[in-house]
Amino acid sequence: MNKKINLKEVQEQVQDAILILAANCDGASKKDDAGFNSFDTAFGKSMAQWIQTKGDLTPNQFKAAWKMATFYKRQIPFEIPPFDAAQFEQSKKSSNGKTKYISLDGGQILIVFGGKPSTADRAKLDELSFRRWDPNIKDLPWIANASDALKVQQLFGGRPDWKYAPAFLDLVDKIERDPNHKVTVTNNASKPKITVEDGKIRYYFGMAIAKGTDYRTRIDKLERKWNSNITGKPWESPLTEIERVRELFADCHFTQDFNAELQKIEVAKNASRAASTDFDVPGMRTSLFPFQRAGVENIERSGGRHFITDKMGLGKTAQALGYLQLHPELRPAIIVVPAAAKINWSREIKKFMTNPEVVQILQGQKPDINLIKDATILIINYHILSYWYPVLAEIEPKALIVDEAHKIKNPKAQRTKAIVGDPKNSEMVGLAKIAKAYIPMTGTPIRNRPMELFTHLNAIDPASWGNWFQFATRYNSFARGYGLGAARNLDELHEKIKPWVTRRTKREVMSELPEKMRATIVLEFSESERAAYEEYINVAANTTGTEHLAAIEKAKQAAARGKLPATIEWIREFLQSGEKLVVFATHREITGALFAAFSDQAVMIRGGMSDKKRQNAIDEFQNNSRIRLFVGNMQAAGVAITLTAASNVAIMEFPWTPDDIEQAIDRVHRIGQTETVTAWHLAAENTIDEHIISLLEQKAKIAHQTLDGQNVTQQFSILGELSKIIKSKTEDIRETIKE
């Protein structure tokens, strides 16, 4: 059994820690042992101000303060004590309605009896020059003028079960030392109060709403509901309304909690498109670009529940893995991806993360608990997710990453229910609700209408985005029974979603990117082609001369055929981003299959075409928004044409020299290109594709060093080196069999 906590002792130490941090804070943009970092500065200083002016933090503030003090523990000259959450909640409940304190707010003294004052206390109140009871403020305080501070201290001071705000005691001390001390009095305490409590905006209007004012008219402009279960019976709104509330109720009194939350949201909005940060992700095996670190920082600031919607090619995968790297305690983690991306995610984990992970790629529709019980990261594709849901829910994942999250926009789909839950089936609690961290990612969060965002936002933060009907009527023309119409109020929606969404385009972060970027995508290999591929590799390993070379070429073709279904799926996913794509291959069989799969939105150039047909294909791709895919033969279309309507090039079959690839990429990277060009190398899993890509990169590096005047002694033939690799691997297999 846990030792019963001394909440008062823990509270005092945590509040001392916050005051120490605030006193040393320099507002730096990263943790530098000088108080809070930039994202914590506003909230941390607001809590320090609360402690100094009102006394003890509220229970919700205290929980945030304890977490913050623990995070900055190296700067605190004493140890931050732990506490049991369950006992803390019980202590919180037992203190409700019993708090007795005196504080200072807006130049007026608030006297809170924790209920109805006794007859003796009521008589003492009558001795004050001014006193009144205000139903508009939480805890229903009596109010006195600050000029009566000495009298209040004489009448109500020194009670051991009462709390006294430092600001009140400081005012008493000043008046005692200088009887002529002038006290500035404002009327904040008499105004309707608006605050933030339990993640909601609350309006304590009291009787003011019925006194001929227009408060009711104003609140009817917001998403709001009446909460009769809370003292003061306030109206409530989600945090998404906070900026509109500040404008609509400018004549009301906004508490420090409200102002601190408003400032946090403003900081978050500015960061949603940030392209640079000093935020550090320790231990990443591959360095992140500054804008990617900013993305990780946004996820961190959001408590692990954040929507990454960067455009294609900006490394959403790296940002999600950066967050997992920061939080090794968030295991097991589940990653939901399209089938073609499962292998690549596994490779990316090894590429970026240094945490020791046990990665398991799930296959098939028959769940096996033995496959997942020891894994730290599970990778699963959408098509089998609903079959695996029961066992995945049973292991209670701590983190959920959903790649290409636009696939869960339909709330009736089984995959969507597995991720966000089924409101009609209480037993199907979505994995996003079970997990502490939830990171959906897609470059195309909206394909048709704004309502597609609601599923994602509701899963991230149901308290702020919980009302489907109000979202629909605000951002789509809507008539009950007639469905959704045209989008509207999009500028407002764009601003509202920023604290929950990170979105950058290539153009916005170009200053951080090289002119050309390269990424290798490892695709699933069709088992129907595996036997043929292995046969050609075996022939190549055991022959020389013409027969050896012919076998390697046939193995390359088998690899291309084996990855063709996954390539088509990858292209389909890419095109959903709305961007154009250029794909290069070598053989007519492959270019023909790619063109056929996308014939309604593609053009093609390959050998034997007339000059007129070639030019028509180029013009259509460059000028027709409906045509989004260019399929080209590496020899026929790899030189002397311009395809700058795209900034992405995919290489599906690989040549023997890096110059041929560079020539193909430069069809896009030409004068007139305004964005960084990304070259995607599509490799078949566990085939010579991966070796060829590696050798091409080595060869290109040697060529660049030579051109740059460096002393280069290493020279090699890609085909020759590949032959050595094939033969050495066969020898390794033979030695293993002998053993």
Beta strands, then each sheet from edge to edge (+ up, - down):
strand 1: 101-105
strand 2: 108-112
strand 3: 131-133
strand 4: 142-145
strand 5: 163-164
strand 6: 193-197
strand 7: 200-204
strand 8: 225-226
strand 9: 235-238
strand 10: 253-254
strand 11: 307-308
strand 12: 333-337
strand 13: 359-361
strand 14: 377-381
strand 15: 399-402
strand 16: 437-440
strand 17: 476-479
strand 18: 483-487
strand 19: 501-502
strand 20: 516-523
strand 21: 581-585
strand 22: 602-605
strand 23: 629-633
strand 24: 648-651
strand 25: 677-684
sheet 1: 3+ 4- 2+ 1- 5-
sheet 2: 8+ 9- 7+ 6- 10-
sheet 3: 11+ 19+
sheet 4: 13+ 14+ 12+ 15+ 16+
sheet 5: 17+ 18-
sheet 6: 20+ 25+ 24+ 21+ 23+ 22+
end
